Amino acid sequence: MAFLSVSPRAALATLATAVITSLAAPGLKAAPGPSGESIVPSSSTNLEWLSPTEAAAAANSGRWKVLDVRTVPPLDYINGHLPQAVHLAEQTLRGPNGKLPFQIWAAPELASLFGRAGIGNKDSVLVYSDGSNILGATLAAYTLEKSGIPKIALVNGGYTGYKNSGSPTTKIYPSYQQVSFKPTAVQGLAIKLPELSPLIGKKDVIIVDPRPKAQYEGIDQSFQRNGHIPGAINLPWQQLTEANNPDATQQNASQLKSLDDLRKVFVSRGVTPDKTVIISCSTGREASLQFLVLKHLLKYPNVKIYEGSWTEYSATKLPLETGPDPSQAH
């Protein structure tokens, strides 16, 4: 076979591009990004919620990497965790980006974190947290999908639901090998402010705000400006869970409602599959739950998450609204 004469630098660049392309999901052509990350045009991730029994089987099968993303300090993890679970607190997945606080790290930083936790690009990953920190688990799952992980599962009921089911826990720290995770950035999951702005008020677009009522209405004065994106509906994230269910044997913010009930929650508020659905909260964390439920469980075809959320929007001069959600008026 004949070889072309090329410079060492060009040869390395060609090799890097070939490696990056080989990491793309089947049928998707990757291209190198500005930091050398693989840019994949759309997600092919399979994401699901597992029962405690299913999660126990997955954790013990050796076919899943297990991430405990409960918050720091890690005393909850030390006191007990799923077998083979590595602790990677969800706070480590975000930081300042030179303009805004609490933004998801770019692909190279996420790759470094996941590699240190023993996760490779082709691994299946089981994620869990507990209680209202279900949002930490869904944020972690979202960052894994953004990084091109092919198969992700969350524990329905979180650690409390898992433990109460009688599934095995341990205090033993797993031994594992750190790996090299190739930085990957999956496109099509998020929407940026310049793309969002012209969609505000469009009839075929619905913006869902999962924040508490006081933040949505502008009563809470936490931000530079307070209120919500014009036309957004207020659908607090807890409505998707058994957090406040008076009929539940055990109220659990990490336990999702049934698929039928989840569908009813959204459809009753006009969030239907024929619309472009944009989820925007405070920092992108609350939005991650509704995004994953709509996209992966209810199979809505056009769902986006606005990662900058109110942290970014409130720092602009774009119009806002305050007061109660008019769609809930009787």
Number of C-alpha atoms within 10 A of each C-alpha: 2 4 5 5 7 9 9 9 9 10 12 12 13 12 12 16 17 14 15 23 18 14 19 21 19 8 7 16 16 24 19 19 15 8 10 17 22 29 24 26 17 17 19 18 19 13 23 16 20 18 17 24 15 14 24 19 16 20 21 15 10 10 13 22 22 29 29 27 28 26 19 14 9 14 10 14 24 13 11 17 24 24 18 22 27 23 20 23 20 22 16 17 21 17 14 11 12 7 7 13 14 19 21 24 17 20 23 18 15 24 25 17 18 23 19 18 21 19 27 19 21 13 16 20 23 26 29 30 29 26 19 17 20 31 24 27 30 27 26 28 26 23 22 25 23 23 29 28 26 18 19 22 22 26 27 28 28 28 26 16 21 24 16 11 13 11 16 18 17 15 14 14 15 12 10 12 11 15 16 15 21 22 26 30 27 24 15 15 19 17 19 13 14 8 10 13 13 9 15 15 14 11 9 11 18 22 27 25 27 27 21 17 18 15 23 28 18 19 13 13 11 9 16 12 16 22 23 28 25 14 18 24 23 24 21 18 21 21 18 24 22 21 20 14 15 9 8 10 8 13 16 23 26 28 24 22 18 12 13 9 14 19 18 14 16 19 12 9 14 13 21 17 17 11 17 19 23 23 27 31 29 25 20 24 28 26 28 30 23 28 27 23 21 24 18 16 15 15 12 19 14 16 22 24 26 26 25 24 25 26 21 19 23 20 13 12 8 10 12 17 16 16 14 16 17 11 12 10 6 4
